[in-house]
Structures are given as C-alpha cells and as structure tokens.
C-alpha cells in the first residue's frame, strides 16, 4: 500500500526546501514531518533527501518520487471532487490573504458568493501588504492571495483581478485653507502640502517621486502608513492631502467627509492579481480564483458607475 501521507510530505518539504514550512502547511509538527519522510524512505528502501544545514536536496530517486507525489496530490483532489458528485460539496479551508484596498471595495461580496455557492468551504482571511502576502504564500502559510501585481519567484498561478486609480483627497476643513488661482491642484501645490500616503517604498509614492524628480521639484512633507483605514482617518482629520484609491473611499465621499481635488497630477493606476500555489485543493482554488475575477469585475464596474454619477470634487 503506497504511503500517500509520506509522498505528500515529501512534495511539500521539497517545494518549500524546509521541514518547518512543510509542517506549517500540513498543519503538523516538524518531528512528524521528519518521521513521515523516514518512514517513506524505509518503505521504499531508498534515500530521497540529502540534507545540509542550509539546504535540502532531492536525490535522483527523490526527484522521481517528487514528480509522482505531485501527480498523486492532483489525482487525490480530482477523486474527492468526483466522489462528492459536485465540487460545491467539498469540505476545505482556504487561507486567503488580501490587501486592505480589496477589503474596502469588494471582499464582502466575494465572501458572500463563496458561502452561497460553496457552503462547505471555510475562508481563513489575513489582511496585510503585498510583500508579506507574497512571502506567506511562498512559505505555504497562505493558499491564495489578492495582491498588487508583483514578480513571483516561485511556481504559482496568476489571474488579473482589478485596477485602482489614485486620487488626491482632502477634508472640507483642508479645502477652506486651500486657494488656487487656476482652481487646479498641481505638482507645485503638492510640494507645499503635507501628503498622506502609503510608505515611500510602495508603488503609489515611488510613482509620485519619479514625476517630481522629472519636474525637478522637491518631495513634500509626508505622513505614511501601510493601513488604508489609518490613511483615510488622517485625511478626514485634515492632516494633509490623501493620495488614495478613490473607489475605496466612496462612502466617505458620499458622506462629504472627503472631497476630490481637481488636479493635473495624474499617477499610474495599480493592478491587483489573484495568485495561488499548485498542489493541494487545486481545483477549489481554481474555482475561487474564477469567482474572484467575476466578482471584482462586476464590483468595479458598479463602483465606476456610482463614482461617475455624482460630483465629489471640492470646487
């Protein structure tokens, strides 16, 4: 009888190059992972792994076993889907990582669709920034992420999700103090203001910095945070000009807590991807990715219509 658990464990140890990360992914202990590998090697009477203090290498026989282990994992998923009669009845927990921008726009709609169409799937949701989400996905701590378009140095599947344009937003109290002859907020006005934005190593600020450098203008005073909720709150309090994705603050715009500034400052939109790793629950993740694409497209179209149907500008 082939040791499926051992093959599955071998696959994840080799994929992560780590016993500890494989244990996290398989929801077990590092000692249990070591025991499974040892048992598989004893059963097959061959050595599958060579270990050094820094690396884990598959032996030639181990590479063959790895390829078949991957096939067995995929076949197991397919079998569970078929035997259940419908993928909608598969019991599974998907650890989903997402950016806060998604939380402020269409994540709730996505969760609602999942629980209606796949009632046996449980979502375990983590909110964080793209570099952290990508690393957690790579290490097996997450199964799927909604993150900014980013280069991935590991095997994964990527689906384009949605794009967000950035606007310059202010509170009404800030607007009373701002006067412009042209009534258009420009880059020079920006350098004389306090900017509320994501940290200086992120896409929005790097794009702004590049354009300021091209115009030979100094960077403005900046207050930064990775938390979109914090950025919105500081902008509402009149602490400066918020450089924010305006679809994420539609509620605040409607309630007249924030206003858009007419501006000739145009920054590049940033794009989000749905990314998941191959292996366990692959058919489930594939279906959830398709749903995420559909939900995001519909939600963004709706947000665009709502945004364009009203006037949210300060003057």
HELIX and SHEET records of a PDB file:
HELIX    1   1 UNK A    4  UNK A   16  1                                  13    
HELIX    2   2 UNK A   19  UNK A   25  1                                   7    
HELIX    3   3 UNK A   30  UNK A   44  1                                  15    
HELIX    4   4 UNK A   60  UNK A   83  1                                  24    
HELIX    5   5 UNK A   87  UNK A   89  5                                   3    
HELIX    6   6 UNK A  100  UNK A  103  1                                   4    
HELIX    7   7 UNK A  107  UNK A  117  1                                  11    
HELIX    8   8 UNK A  130  UNK A  138  1                                   9    
HELIX    9   9 UNK A  172  UNK A  177  1                                   6    
HELIX   10  10 UNK A  187  UNK A  191  1                                   5    
HELIX   11  11 UNK A  203  UNK A  214  1                                  12    
HELIX   12  12 UNK A  228  UNK A  236  1                                   9    
HELIX   13  13 UNK A  246  UNK A  249  5                                   4    
HELIX   14  14 UNK A  250  UNK A  254  1                                   5    
HELIX   15  15 UNK A  282  UNK A  308  1                                  27    
SHEET    1   A 2 UNK A  49  UNK A  51  0                                        
SHEET    2   A 2 UNK A  56  UNK A  58 -1                                        
SHEET    1   B 5 UNK A 121  UNK A 127  0                                        
SHEET    2   B 5 UNK A  92  UNK A  98  1                                        
SHEET    3   B 5 UNK A 144  UNK A 148  1                                        
SHEET    4   B 5 UNK A 270  UNK A 276 -1                                        
SHEET    5   B 5 UNK A 157  UNK A 164 -1                                        
SHEET    1   C 5 UNK A 221  UNK A 224  0                                        
SHEET    2   C 5 UNK A 194  UNK A 197  1                                        
SHEET    3   C 5 UNK A 241  UNK A 245  1                                        
SHEET    4   C 5 UNK A 166  UNK A 170 -1                                        
SHEET    5   C 5 UNK A 259  UNK A 260 -1                                        
END                                                                             
